[in-house]
Amino acid sequence: VDGGTGLAKGLDLVNEQRQQQEKKPVVLQGDHFHALWTGGVGLRRAEKRASKALAEAEDAQKALDACARQGRKQTGPSVRASHAWRKAEKAMDAWGDLERSWQQTKDALPLVTPEGKLNSRAKAEAVLAHTLPQLPDSDFAKCKRKLQQPEMLNYLDHVHDQLAALPYPEGVKQAAVRQEALRRRPELLRGENPQAAALRGVMLVCAVVLSKAETVGQQAVEAVRQLFRRAYRASSLVECINSVLRMHQAQHRKMTQGMLNLKRLYWNSHTFRTGRRRNTTPYQRLGVPWPPGMRWWDVLKLTPEQLRERLSTVKMAA
């Protein structure tokens, strides 16, 4: 989702169709990105208040120092400087407390907790119940309303349901989940402190359990890894699509389905030049067969029979 009503209405229409087809409804996922963005705005306001109070205290201190150098009476400037420093100290402490509470709030949402364990709705709700009251409504009201919506944690329920449905022994699944969770928090395994050493021992135990399970263990590791990778919790995908479509929509004024199909063909066969996906195309990363050296406009010149023949040749070669 993207925080708007358009996709929400579209989801309602899809669920109506799925209900008529006697299929499970698509569960609404909360928009973490925009909820956390509004909270970041509130935190920056606290930072500005602290910076302003600190600047005022420094100015008051400069005035006091000037009186001392010039031999003038320091009673008034001293009182003002003392008051300004107390105000700045209070503002800095408030900013620090808000920053800690806000970081704890953000840490309650990811799939893997800062301790390297799989998150759950119960864990996240417990943390949010503790941290959200510490955030003032003057700066975080909108954010708090969004984070308290039930759909914000629907993706955690979905992950646990998928894990329960995996056809592997419970001990093997738990080892695979624990190993993948720690793999996603590599900073916890670094260092010579007792906690890091204990977690490295946990990783070793998980590896032993999975290796004894042989093929089943490898399958469980791959299944859990894919499940974690597809545990979407933000609107990044929608925003990426919007960033492309909105620009083209402004150029064409009218975006027909045929134009969308043409642009989809171009982007899916487009080779990335930079980043960790460089020298690959979306089709290649999805495992879709694509004739080597064929460009997207070459496909438009082929008949359906010719394209089917070329794709069949690629599948046979693979």
Buried (B, 14 or more C-beta within 10 A) or exposed (E): BBBEEEBEEEBEEEBEEEEEEEEEEEEBBBBBBBBBEBBEEBBEBBBEBBBEBBEBBBEBBEBBEEBEEEEEEBEEBBEBBBEBBEBBBEBBEBBEEBEEBBEBBBBBBBBBBBBBBBBBBEBBBEBBEEBBEBBBEEBBEBBBEBBEEEEBBBBBEBBBEBBEEBEBBEEBBBBBBBBBBBBBBEEBBEEEEEEBEEBBEBBEEBBEBBEEBEEBBEBBBEBBBEBBEEBBBBBEEBBEEBEEEEEEBEEEEEBEEEEEEBBEBEBBBEEBEEEEEEEEBBBBEEEEBBBEEBEBEEBEEBEEEEBEEBBEEBEEEE
